[in-house]
């Protein structure tokens, strides 16, 4: 099957979800479409897996991802490309280049925004800072306070975009570093409660910024069934409002399509994660009618 036909086929196979508690019938005359593409936990996997690499054989690779992204962008120019963290660590490319290659390639793919995962501190906060000139995209994190570190002013809590008259707000959240990362690696970075940070971000993005679409780039983890007290994407979804999509990372969870969750107001929203190592590319299409009511569908496309 040709790549273009495959994209159309997989998109058609996903279900249309009414968001904001609205019925699906409201979107028969949708006039605008925003496409969100996303990755997470790529972990320095530049090359595709080889033919002998077990269940991942012949999958992944930056070049293949670039071709797929290019094809999708040609279908819809109103597209954002996002990453949910753990860009670094996992292959000799990181050991040798320290993240330079990863950032340069993501810039060539025209990533719009990323958040920071725990492994992005593996060369210390100074090592991460040293690679920022190679990243032609920005980073967001609302619950890592970098004010007493070298990253102060280099990482923002959120960023907004406008595509076809639709205002999109994206904010980032990171996992607690204590216990995962040596203190000397993240230095004076302060971890803030992600639920409180999300509530503040959604208030700002909804009320102050007047965003039509709100996305959380999360490196919290999809779910922790054996530790229900631990914050996760699913738990965050049920304790916040106004978030339309949580793009997750950290737990390497492979979802064939987004999970539909109820937010604090009982309205539908989506949570998605596409595993790890660049094997899959997440694709979420949001449709807006003339009143900016929205619906969405989503798939995970094998690279």
C-alpha positions as protocol buffer text, in pm:
chain_id: "A"
residue {
  index: 1
  type: UNK
  ca { x: 0 y: 0 z: 0 }
}
residue {
  index: 2
  type: UNK
  ca { x: 136 y: 343 z: -90 }
}
residue {
  index: 3
  type: UNK
  ca { x: 217 y: 569 z: 204 }
}
residue {
  index: 4
  type: UNK
  ca { x: -49 y: 825 z: 109 }
}
residue {
  index: 5
  type: UNK
  ca { x: -314 y: 555 z: 82 }
}
residue {
  index: 6
  type: UNK
  ca { x: -199 y: 409 z: 414 }
}
residue {
  index: 7
  type: UNK
  ca { x: -240 y: 745 z: 589 }
}
residue {
  index: 8
  type: UNK
  ca { x: -591 y: 783 z: 450 }
}
residue {
  index: 9
  type: UNK
  ca { x: -678 y: 424 z: 540 }
}
residue {
  index: 10
  type: UNK
  ca { x: -561 y: 448 z: 901 }
}
residue {
  index: 11
  type: UNK
  ca { x: -725 y: 786 z: 952 }
}
residue {
  index: 12
  type: UNK
  ca { x: -1055 y: 652 z: 825 }
}
residue {
  index: 13
  type: UNK
  ca { x: -1034 y: 357 z: 1062 }
}
residue {
  index: 14
  type: UNK
  ca { x: -1037 y: 576 z: 1374 }
}
residue {
  index: 15
  type: UNK
  ca { x: -1355 y: 689 z: 1541 }
}
residue {
  index: 16
  type: UNK
  ca { x: -1478 y: 1047 z: 1550 }
}
residue {
  index: 17
  type: UNK
  ca { x: -1499 y: 1167 z: 1909 }
}
residue {
  index: 18
  type: UNK
  ca { x: -1713 y: 1462 z: 2010 }
}
residue {
  index: 19
  type: UNK
  ca { x: -1528 y: 1685 z: 2254 }
}
residue {
  index: 20
  type: UNK
  ca { x: -1668 y: 1929 z: 2504 }
}
residue {
  index: 21
  type: UNK
  ca { x: -1970 y: 1709 z: 2567 }
}
residue {
  index: 22
  type: UNK
  ca { x: -2106 y: 1779 z: 2218 }
}
residue {
  index: 23
  type: UNK
  ca { x: -2275 y: 1527 z: 1993 }
}
residue {
  index: 24
  type: UNK
  ca { x: -2112 y: 1395 z: 1679 }
}
residue {
  index: 25
  type: UNK
  ca { x: -2394 y: 1526 z: 1462 }
}
residue {
  index: 26
  type: UNK
  ca { x: -2267 y: 1879 z: 1527 }
}
residue {
  index: 27
  type: UNK
  ca { x: -1965 y: 1821 z: 1306 }
}
residue {
  index: 28
  type: UNK
  ca { x: -2112 y: 1712 z: 976 }
}
residue {
  index: 29
  type: UNK
  ca { x: -2025 y: 2055 z: 834 }
}
residue {
  index: 30
  type: UNK
  ca { x: -1682 y: 2094 z: 997 }
}
residue {
  index: 31
  type: UNK
  ca { x: -1494 y: 2367 z: 814 }
}
residue {
  index: 32
  type: UNK
  ca { x: -1143 y: 2353 z: 961 }
}
residue {
  index: 33
  type: UNK
  ca { x: -901 y: 2070 z: 1033 }
}
residue {
  index: 34
  type: UNK
  ca { x: -594 y: 2087 z: 1257 }
}
residue {
  index: 35
  type: UNK
  ca { x: -354 y: 1791 z: 1256 }
}
residue {
  index: 36
  type: UNK
  ca { x: -135 y: 1715 z: 1556 }
}
residue {
  index: 37
  type: UNK
  ca { x: 160 y: 1481 z: 1495 }
}
residue {
  index: 38
  type: UNK
  ca { x: 360 y: 1358 z: 1792 }
}
residue {
  index: 39
  type: UNK
  ca { x: 641 y: 1137 z: 1918 }
}
residue {
  index: 40
  type: UNK
  ca { x: 773 y: 1043 z: 2262 }
}
residue {
  index: 41
  type: UNK
  ca { x: 1066 y: 853 z: 2413 }
}
residue {
  index: 42
  type: UNK
  ca { x: 1258 y: 833 z: 2087 }
}
residue {
  index: 43
  type: UNK
  ca { x: 1574 y: 779 z: 2294 }
}
residue {
  index: 44
  type: UNK
  ca { x: 1832 y: 868 z: 2028 }
}
residue {
  index: 45
  type: UNK
  ca { x: 1706 y: 605 z: 1781 }
}
residue {
  index: 46
  type: UNK
  ca { x: 1822 y: 761 z: 1455 }
}
residue {
  index: 47
  type: UNK
  ca { x: 1840 y: 450 z: 1236 }
}
residue {
  index: 48
  type: UNK
  ca { x: 1556 y: 204 z: 1172 }
}
residue {
  index: 49
  type: UNK
  ca { x: 1564 y: -131 z: 1346 }
}
residue {
  index: 50
  type: UNK
  ca { x: 1729 y: -402 z: 1140 }
}
residue {
  index: 51
  type: UNK
  ca { x: 1558 y: -707 z: 988 }
}
residue {
  index: 52
  type: UNK
  ca { x: 1673 y: -925 z: 1278 }
}
residue {
  index: 53
  type: UNK
  ca { x: 1552 y: -696 z: 1557 }
}
residue {
  index: 54
  type: UNK
  ca { x: 1263 y: -910 z: 1679 }
}
residue {
  index: 55
  type: UNK
  ca { x: 921 y: -748 z: 1705 }
}
residue {
  index: 56
  type: UNK
  ca { x: 1061 y: -409 z: 1596 }
}
residue {
  index: 57
  type: UNK
  ca { x: 1224 y: -542 z: 1279 }
}
residue {
  index: 58
  type: UNK
  ca { x: 1239 y: -291 z: 992 }
}
residue {
  index: 59
  type: UNK
  ca { x: 1052 y: -25 z: 1192 }
}
residue {
  index: 60
  type: UNK
  ca { x: 1135 y: 332 z: 1284 }
}
residue {
  index: 61
  type: UNK
  ca { x: 1416 y: 557 z: 1170 }
}
residue {
  index: 62
  type: UNK
  ca { x: 1428 y: 934 z: 1131 }
}
residue {
  index: 63
  type: UNK
  ca { x: 1437 y: 924 z: 749 }
}
residue {
  index: 64
  type: UNK
  ca { x: 1115 y: 721 z: 732 }
}
residue {
  index: 65
  type: UNK
  ca { x: 950 y: 946 z: 989 }
}
residue {
  index: 66
  type: UNK
  ca { x: 1050 y: 1248 z: 781 }
}
residue {
  index: 67
  type: UNK
  ca { x: 884 y: 1102 z: 469 }
}
residue {
  index: 68
  type: UNK
  ca { x: 566 y: 1023 z: 661 }
}
residue {
  index: 69
  type: UNK
  ca { x: 551 y: 1369 z: 820 }
}
residue {
  index: 70
  type: UNK
  ca { x: 610 y: 1534 z: 484 }
}
residue {
  index: 71
  type: UNK
  ca { x: 324 y: 1339 z: 326 }
}
residue {
  index: 72
  type: UNK
  ca { x: 85 y: 1436 z: 606 }
}
residue {
  index: 73
  type: UNK
  ca { x: 185 y: 1802 z: 590 }
}
residue {
  index: 74
  type: UNK
  ca { x: 118 y: 1804 z: 216 }
}
residue {
  index: 75
  type: UNK
  ca { x: -236 y: 1682 z: 290 }
}
residue {
  index: 76
  type: UNK
  ca { x: -290 y: 1944 z: 560 }
}
residue {
  index: 77
  type: UNK
  ca { x: -64 y: 2247 z: 600 }
}
residue {
  index: 78
  type: UNK
  ca { x: -232 y: 2323 z: 935 }
}
residue {
  index: 79
  type: UNK
  ca { x: -17 y: 2071 z: 1119 }
}
residue {
  index: 80
  type: UNK
  ca { x: 187 y: 2082 z: 1441 }
}
residue {
  index: 81
  type: UNK
  ca { x: 468 y: 1838 z: 1524 }
}
residue {
  index: 82
  type: UNK
  ca { x: 531 y: 1784 z: 1897 }
}
residue {
  index: 83
  type: UNK
  ca { x: 749 y: 1564 z: 2120 }
}
residue {
  index: 84
  type: UNK
  ca { x: 679 y: 1454 z: 2478 }
}
residue {
  index: 85
  type: UNK
  ca { x: 1034 y: 1410 z: 2602 }
}
residue {
  index: 86
  type: UNK
  ca { x: 1318 y: 1160 z: 2648 }
}
residue {
  index: 87
  type: UNK
  ca { x: 1476 y: 1265 z: 2323 }
}
residue {
  index: 88
  type: UNK
  ca { x: 1816 y: 1162 z: 2459 }
}
residue {
  index: 89
  type: UNK
  ca { x: 1984 y: 838 z: 2568 }
}
residue {
  index: 90
  type: UNK
  ca { x: 1957 y: 490 z: 2420 }
}
residue {
  index: 91
  type: UNK
  ca { x: 2207 y: 453 z: 2134 }
}
residue {
  index: 92
  type: UNK
  ca { x: 2577 y: 532 z: 2072 }
}
residue {
  index: 93
  type: UNK
  ca { x: 2468 y: 844 z: 1883 }
}
residue {
  index: 94
  type: UNK
  ca { x: 2391 y: 1008 z: 2215 }
}
residue {
  index: 95
  type: UNK
  ca { x: 2706 y: 877 z: 2381 }
}
residue {
  index: 96
  type: UNK
  ca { x: 2918 y: 1024 z: 2103 }
}
residue {
  index: 97
  type: UNK
  ca { x: 2735 y: 1345 z: 2007 }
}
residue {
  index: 98
  type: UNK
  ca { x: 2566 y: 1429 z: 2339 }
}
residue {
  index: 99
  type: UNK
  ca { x: 2231 y: 1518 z: 2182 }
}
residue {
  index: 100
  type: UNK
  ca { x: 2356 y: 1739 z: 1900 }
}
residue {
  index: 101
  type: UNK
  ca { x: 2246 y: 1497 z: 1629 }
}
residue {
  index: 102
  type: UNK
  ca { x: 1901 y: 1444 z: 1780 }
}
residue {
  index: 103
  type: UNK
  ca { x: 1829 y: 1817 z: 1797 }
}
residue {
  index: 104
  type: UNK
  ca { x: 1966 y: 1884 z: 1449 }
}
residue {
  index: 105
  type: UNK
  ca { x: 1751 y: 1611 z: 1296 }
}
residue {
  index: 106
  type: UNK
  ca { x: 1438 y: 1721 z: 1484 }
}
residue {
  index: 107
  type: UNK
  ca { x: 1504 y: 2072 z: 1353 }
}
residue {
  index: 108
  type: UNK
  ca { x: 1529 y: 1938 z: 999 }
}
residue {
  index: 109
  type: UNK
  ca { x: 1193 y: 1766 z: 1052 }
}
residue {
  index: 110
  type: UNK
  ca { x: 1057 y: 2105 z: 1164 }
}
residue {
  index: 111
  type: UNK
  ca { x: 936 y: 2005 z: 1509 }
}
residue {
  index: 112
  type: UNK
  ca { x: 731 y: 2288 z: 1655 }
}
residue {
  index: 113
  type: UNK
  ca { x: 771 y: 2217 z: 2027 }
}
residue {
  index: 114
  type: UNK
  ca { x: 891 y: 1961 z: 2283 }
}
residue {
  index: 115
  type: UNK
  ca { x: 888 y: 1903 z: 2656 }
}
residue {
  index: 116
  type: UNK
  ca { x: 1168 y: 1765 z: 2873 }
}
residue {
  index: 117
  type: UNK
  ca { x: 1192 y: 1406 z: 2995 }
}
residue {
  index: 118
  type: UNK
  ca { x: 1404 y: 1268 z: 3277 }
}
residue {
  index: 119
  type: UNK
  ca { x: 1663 y: 1118 z: 3038 }
}
residue {
  index: 120
  type: UNK
  ca { x: 1717 y: 1457 z: 2879 }
}
residue {
  index: 121
  type: UNK
  ca { x: 1920 y: 1535 z: 3193 }
}
residue {
  index: 122
  type: UNK
  ca { x: 2153 y: 1236 z: 3141 }
}
residue {
  index: 123
  type: UNK
  ca { x: 2439 y: 1463 z: 3038 }
}
residue {
  index: 124
  type: UNK
  ca { x: 2333 y: 1699 z: 3318 }
}
residue {
  index: 125
  type: UNK
  ca { x: 2140 y: 2023 z: 3287 }
}
residue {
  index: 126
  type: UNK
  ca { x: 2460 y: 2180 z: 3154 }
}
residue {
  index: 127
  type: UNK
  ca { x: 2482 y: 1919 z: 2880 }
}
residue {
  index: 128
  type: UNK
  ca { x: 2121 y: 1986 z: 2782 }
}
residue {
  index: 129
  type: UNK
  ca { x: 2185 y: 2359 z: 2777 }
}
residue {
  index: 130
  type: UNK
  ca { x: 2493 y: 2313 z: 2559 }
}
residue {
  index: 131
  type: UNK
  ca { x: 2283 y: 2143 z: 2289 }
}
residue {
  index: 132
  type: UNK
  ca { x: 2005 y: 2406 z: 2278 }
}
residue {
  index: 133
  type: UNK
  ca { x: 2169 y: 2602 z: 1992 }
}
residue {
  index: 134
  type: UNK
  ca { x: 2111 y: 2296 z: 1773 }
}
residue {
  index: 135
  type: UNK
  ca { x: 1737 y: 2292 z: 1845 }
}
residue {
  index: 136
  type: UNK
  ca { x: 1541 y: 2517 z: 1610 }
}
residue {
  index: 137
  type: UNK
  ca { x: 1230 y: 2462 z: 1818 }
}
residue {
  index: 138
  type: UNK
  ca { x: 1132 y: 2554 z: 2173 }
}
residue {
  index: 139
  type: UNK
  ca { x: 1078 y: 2363 z: 2497 }
}
residue {
  index: 140
  type: UNK
  ca { x: 791 y: 2397 z: 2742 }
}
residue {
  index: 141
  type: UNK
  ca { x: 757 y: 2281 z: 3102 }
}
residue {
  index: 142
  type: UNK
  ca { x: 513 y: 2425 z: 3352 }
}
residue {
  index: 143
  type: UNK
  ca { x: 616 y: 2221 z: 3656 }
}
residue {
  index: 144
  type: UNK
  ca { x: 995 y: 2234 z: 3633 }
}
residue {
  index: 145
  type: UNK
  ca { x: 1106 y: 2561 z: 3789 }
}
residue {
  index: 146
  type: UNK
  ca { x: 1438 y: 2645 z: 3626 }
}
residue {
  index: 147
  type: UNK
  ca { x: 1466 y: 2993 z: 3775 }
}
residue {
  index: 148
  type: UNK
  ca { x: 1786 y: 2911 z: 3967 }
}
residue {
  index: 149
  type: UNK
  ca { x: 1948 y: 2717 z: 3685 }
}
residue {
  index: 150
  type: UNK
  ca { x: 2124 y: 2772 z: 3355 }
}
residue {
  index: 151
  type: UNK
  ca { x: 1796 y: 2692 z: 3174 }
}
residue {
  index: 152
  type: UNK
  ca { x: 1619 y: 2993 z: 3325 }
}
residue {
  index: 153
  type: UNK
  ca { x: 1431 y: 3179 z: 3046 }
}
residue {
  index: 154
  type: UNK
  ca { x: 1520 y: 2904 z: 2797 }
}
residue {
  index: 155
  type: UNK
  ca { x: 1220 y: 2686 z: 2885 }
}
residue {
  index: 156
  type: UNK
  ca { x: 874 y: 2844 z: 2889 }
}
residue {
  index: 157
  type: UNK
  ca { x: 563 y: 2706 z: 3063 }
}
residue {
  index: 158
  type: UNK
  ca { x: 356 y: 2721 z: 2745 }
}
residue {
  index: 159
  type: UNK
  ca { x: 347 y: 2837 z: 2385 }
}
residue {
  index: 160
  type: UNK
  ca { x: 61 y: 2933 z: 2155 }
}
residue {
  index: 161
  type: UNK
  ca { x: 18 y: 2882 z: 1781 }
}
residue {
  index: 162
  type: UNK
  ca { x: -243 y: 2999 z: 1532 }
}
residue {
  index: 163
  type: UNK
  ca { x: -338 y: 2767 z: 1247 }
}
residue {
  index: 164
  type: UNK
  ca { x: -616 y: 2866 z: 1006 }
}
residue {
  index: 165
  type: UNK
  ca { x: -759 y: 3104 z: 1263 }
}
residue {
  index: 166
  type: UNK
  ca { x: -759 y: 2839 z: 1539 }
}
residue {
  index: 167
  type: UNK
  ca { x: -555 y: 2936 z: 1846 }
}
residue {
  index: 168
  type: UNK
  ca { x: -371 y: 2641 z: 2000 }
}
residue {
  index: 169
  type: UNK
  ca { x: -208 y: 2645 z: 2343 }
}
residue {
  index: 170
  type: UNK
  ca { x: 50 y: 2384 z: 2440 }
}
residue {
  index: 171
  type: UNK
  ca { x: 204 y: 2342 z: 2784 }
}
residue {
  index: 172
  type: UNK
  ca { x: 448 y: 2087 z: 2926 }
}
residue {
  index: 173
  type: UNK
  ca { x: 466 y: 1869 z: 3237 }
}
residue {
  index: 174
  type: UNK
  ca { x: 752 y: 1654 z: 3362 }
}
residue {
  index: 175
  type: UNK
  ca { x: 788 y: 1355 z: 3592 }
}
residue {
  index: 176
  type: UNK
  ca { x: 937 y: 1398 z: 3940 }
}
residue {
  index: 177
  type: UNK
  ca { x: 1314 y: 1380 z: 3900 }
}
residue {
  index: 178
  type: UNK
  ca { x: 1401 y: 1282 z: 4258 }
}
residue {
  index: 179
  type: UNK
  ca { x: 1472 y: 909 z: 4255 }
}
residue {
  index: 180
  type: UNK
  ca { x: 1500 y: 895 z: 3876 }
}
residue {
  index: 181
  type: UNK
  ca { x: 1786 y: 1137 z: 3813 }
}
residue {
  index: 182
  type: UNK
  ca { x: 2092 y: 1211 z: 4024 }
}
residue {
  index: 183
  type: UNK
  ca { x: 2049 y: 1547 z: 4195 }
}
residue {
  index: 184
  type: UNK
  ca { x: 2379 y: 1671 z: 4055 }
}
residue {
  index: 185
  type: UNK
  ca { x: 2238 y: 1625 z: 3704 }
}
residue {
  index: 186
  type: UNK
  ca { x: 1937 y: 1856 z: 3743 }
}
residue {
  index: 187
  type: UNK
  ca { x: 2090 y: 2076 z: 4015 }
}
residue {
  index: 188
  type: UNK
  ca { x: 1852 y: 2347 z: 4143 }
}
residue {
  index: 189
  type: UNK
  ca { x: 1559 y: 2249 z: 3922 }
}
residue {
  index: 190
  type: UNK
  ca { x: 1246 y: 2252 z: 4140 }
}
residue {
  index: 191
  type: UNK
  ca { x: 963 y: 2005 z: 4079 }
}
residue {
  index: 192
  type: UNK
  ca { x: 615 y: 2157 z: 4113 }
}
residue {
  index: 193
  type: UNK
  ca { x: 289 y: 1968 z: 4156 }
}
residue {
  index: 194
  type: UNK
  ca { x: 178 y: 1879 z: 3800 }
}
residue {
  index: 195
  type: UNK
  ca { x: -195 y: 1891 z: 3874 }
}
residue {
  index: 196
  type: UNK
  ca { x: -170 y: 2241 z: 4019 }
}
residue {
  index: 197
  type: UNK
  ca { x: 53 y: 2348 z: 3731 }
}
residue {
  index: 198
  type: UNK
  ca { x: -195 y: 2207 z: 3478 }
}
residue {
  index: 199
  type: UNK
  ca { x: -487 y: 2383 z: 3643 }
}
residue {
  index: 200
  type: UNK
  ca { x: -301 y: 2714 z: 3628 }
}
residue {
  index: 201
  type: UNK
  ca { x: -195 y: 2658 z: 3267 }
}
residue {
  index: 202
  type: UNK
  ca { x: -545 y: 2571 z: 3149 }
}
residue {
  index: 203
  type: UNK
  ca { x: -686 y: 2878 z: 3323 }
}
residue {
  index: 204
  type: UNK
  ca { x: -433 y: 3099 z: 3148 }
}
residue {
  index: 205
  type: UNK
  ca { x: -473 y: 2933 z: 2809 }
}
residue {
  index: 206
  type: UNK
  ca { x: -852 y: 2926 z: 2820 }
}
residue {
  index: 207
  type: UNK
  ca { x: -931 y: 3258 z: 2986 }
}
residue {
  index: 208
  type: UNK
  ca { x: -633 y: 3485 z: 2922 }
}
residue {
  index: 209
  type: UNK
  ca { x: -506 y: 3350 z: 2590 }
}
residue {
  index: 210
  type: UNK
  ca { x: -854 y: 3253 z: 2461 }
}
residue {
  index: 211
  type: UNK
  ca { x: -726 y: 2929 z: 2306 }
}
residue {
  index: 212
  type: UNK
  ca { x: -960 y: 2713 z: 2098 }
}
residue {
  index: 213
  type: UNK
  ca { x: -751 y: 2398 z: 2148 }
}
residue {
  index: 214
  type: UNK
  ca { x: -541 y: 2311 z: 2456 }
}
residue {
  index: 215
  type: UNK
  ca { x: -275 y: 2040 z: 2451 }
}
residue {
  index: 216
  type: UNK
  ca { x: -62 y: 1907 z: 2736 }
}
residue {
  index: 217
  type: UNK
  ca { x: 279 y: 1761 z: 2648 }
}
residue {
  index: 218
  type: UNK
  ca { x: 331 y: 1524 z: 2939 }
}
residue {
  index: 219
  type: UNK
  ca { x: 623 y: 1314 z: 3052 }
}
residue {
  index: 220
  type: UNK
  ca { x: 436 y: 1187 z: 3359 }
}
residue {
  index: 221
  type: UNK
  ca { x: 349 y: 838 z: 3236 }
}
residue {
  index: 222
  type: UNK
  ca { x: 24 y: 693 z: 3103 }
}
residue {
  index: 223
  type: UNK
  ca { x: -100 y: 502 z: 3411 }
}
residue {
  index: 224
  type: UNK
  ca { x: 29 y: 331 z: 3727 }
}
residue {
  index: 225
  type: UNK
  ca { x: -226 y: 67 z: 3824 }
}
residue {
  index: 226
  type: UNK
  ca { x: -1 y: -66 z: 4101 }
}
residue {
  index: 227
  type: UNK
  ca { x: 54 y: 285 z: 4243 }
}
residue {
  index: 228
  type: UNK
  ca { x: -280 y: 466 z: 4219 }
}
residue {
  index: 229
  type: UNK
  ca { x: -154 y: 757 z: 4429 }
}
residue {
  index: 230
  type: UNK
  ca { x: 105 y: 846 z: 4166 }
}
residue {
  index: 231
  type: UNK
  ca { x: 14 y: 1116 z: 3915 }
}
residue {
  index: 232
  type: UNK
  ca { x: -28 y: 991 z: 3559 }
}
residue {
  index: 233
  type: UNK
  ca { x: -187 y: 1111 z: 3237 }
}
residue {
  index: 234
  type: UNK
  ca { x: -511 y: 927 z: 3309 }
}
residue {
  index: 235
  type: UNK
  ca { x: -527 y: 1066 z: 3660 }
}
residue {
  index: 236
  type: UNK
  ca { x: -445 y: 1417 z: 3537 }
}
residue {
  index: 237
  type: UNK
  ca { x: -723 y: 1394 z: 3278 }
}
residue {
  index: 238
  type: UNK
  ca { x: -987 y: 1336 z: 3546 }
}
residue {
  index: 239
  type: UNK
  ca { x: -869 y: 1615 z: 3776 }
}
residue {
  index: 240
  type: UNK
  ca { x: -840 y: 1900 z: 3525 }
}
residue {
  index: 241
  type: UNK
  ca { x: -1059 y: 2075 z: 3269 }
}
residue {
  index: 242
  type: UNK
  ca { x: -1022 y: 2248 z: 2932 }
}
residue {
  index: 243
  type: UNK
  ca { x: -744 y: 2011 z: 2817 }
}
residue {
  index: 244
  type: UNK
  ca { x: -844 y: 1861 z: 2481 }
}
residue {
  index: 245
  type: UNK
  ca { x: -545 y: 1631 z: 2438 }
}
residue {
  index: 246
  type: UNK
  ca { x: -271 y: 1494 z: 2662 }
}
residue {
  index: 247
  type: UNK
  ca { x: 26 y: 1370 z: 2460 }
}
residue {
  index: 248
  type: UNK
  ca { x: 215 y: 1141 z: 2693 }
}
residue {
  index: 249
  type: UNK
  ca { x: 553 y: 980 z: 2742 }
}
residue {
  index: 250
  type: UNK
  ca { x: 778 y: 808 z: 2997 }
}
residue {
  index: 251
  type: UNK
  ca { x: 599 y: 471 z: 3031 }
}
residue {
  index: 252
  type: UNK
  ca { x: 660 y: 363 z: 2668 }
}
residue {
  index: 253
  type: UNK
  ca { x: 289 y: 281 z: 2632 }
}
residue {
  index: 254
  type: UNK
  ca { x: 182 y: 171 z: 2284 }
}
residue {
  index: 255
  type: UNK
  ca { x: -173 y: 285 z: 2208 }
}
residue {
  index: 256
  type: UNK
  ca { x: -335 y: 207 z: 1874 }
}
residue {
  index: 257
  type: UNK
  ca { x: -562 y: 507 z: 1918 }
}
residue {
  index: 258
  type: UNK
  ca { x: -618 y: 773 z: 2184 }
}
residue {
  index: 259
  type: UNK
  ca { x: -795 y: 688 z: 2509 }
}
residue {
  index: 260
  type: UNK
  ca { x: -1116 y: 885 z: 2559 }
}
residue {
  index: 261
  type: UNK
  ca { x: -1142 y: 1022 z: 2913 }
}
residue {
  index: 262
  type: UNK
  ca { x: -1387 y: 1237 z: 3107 }
}
residue {
  index: 263
  type: UNK
  ca { x: -1239 y: 1554 z: 3254 }
}
residue {
  index: 264
  type: UNK
  ca { x: -1336 y: 1726 z: 3578 }
}
residue {
  index: 265
  type: UNK
  ca { x: -1647 y: 1868 z: 3410 }
}
residue {
  index: 266
  type: UNK
  ca { x: -1749 y: 1531 z: 3265 }
}
residue {
  index: 267
  type: UNK
  ca { x: -1651 y: 1629 z: 2912 }
}
residue {
  index: 268
  type: UNK
  ca { x: -1463 y: 1414 z: 2665 }
}
residue {
  index: 269
  type: UNK
  ca { x: -1090 y: 1460 z: 2613 }
}
residue {
  index: 270
  type: UNK
  ca { x: -812 y: 1247 z: 2467 }
}
residue {
  index: 271
  type: UNK
  ca { x: -496 y: 1087 z: 2606 }
}
residue {
  index: 272
  type: UNK
  ca { x: -243 y: 939 z: 2367 }
}
residue {
  index: 273
  type: UNK
  ca { x: 107 y: 788 z: 2370 }
}
residue {
  index: 274
  type: UNK
  ca { x: 292 y: 610 z: 2089 }
}
residue {
  index: 275
  type: UNK
  ca { x: 535 y: 380 z: 2266 }
}
residue {
  index: 276
  type: UNK
  ca { x: 904 y: 454 z: 2213 }
}
residue {
  index: 277
  type: UNK
  ca { x: 1208 y: 456 z: 1983 }
}
residue {
  index: 278
  type: UNK
  ca { x: 1033 y: 632 z: 1694 }
}
residue {
  index: 279
  type: UNK
  ca { x: 848 y: 314 z: 1597 }
}
residue {
  index: 280
  type: UNK
  ca { x: 516 y: 496 z: 1573 }
}
residue {
  index: 281
  type: UNK
  ca { x: 395 y: 843 z: 1488 }
}
residue {
  index: 282
  type: UNK
  ca { x: 83 y: 975 z: 1659 }
}
residue {
  index: 283
  type: UNK
  ca { x: -170 y: 1156 z: 1441 }
}
residue {
  index: 284
  type: UNK
  ca { x: -470 y: 1338 z: 1588 }
}
residue {
  index: 285
  type: UNK
  ca { x: -706 y: 1534 z: 1364 }
}
residue {
  index: 286
  type: UNK
  ca { x: -924 y: 1803 z: 1523 }
}
residue {
  index: 287
  type: UNK
  ca { x: -1225 y: 1932 z: 1330 }
}
residue {
  index: 288
  type: UNK
  ca { x: -1387 y: 2268 z: 1399 }
}
residue {
  index: 289
  type: UNK
  ca { x: -1724 y: 2391 z: 1280 }
}
residue {
  index: 290
  type: UNK
  ca { x: -1812 y: 2756 z: 1220 }
}
residue {
  index: 291
  type: UNK
  ca { x: -1873 y: 2808 z: 1594 }
}
residue {
  index: 292
  type: UNK
  ca { x: -1539 y: 2642 z: 1682 }
}
residue {
  index: 293
  type: UNK
  ca { x: -1709 y: 2337 z: 1833 }
}
residue {
  index: 294
  type: UNK
  ca { x: -1466 y: 2052 z: 1790 }
}
residue {
  index: 295
  type: UNK
  ca { x: -1440 y: 1680 z: 1737 }
}
residue {
  index: 296
  type: UNK
  ca { x: -1136 y: 1460 z: 1687 }
}
residue {
  index: 297
  type: UNK
  ca { x: -1005 y: 1129 z: 1568 }
}
residue {
  index: 298
  type: UNK
  ca { x: -663 y: 974 z: 1607 }
}
residue {
  index: 299
  type: UNK
  ca { x: -440 y: 684 z: 1515 }
}
residue {
  index: 300
  type: UNK
  ca { x: -92 y: 552 z: 1577 }
}
residue {
  index: 301
  type: UNK
  ca { x: 90 y: 504 z: 1246 }
}
residue {
  index: 302
  type: UNK
  ca { x: 373 y: 252 z: 1223 }
}
residue {
  index: 303
  type: UNK
  ca { x: 686 y: 414 z: 1082 }
}
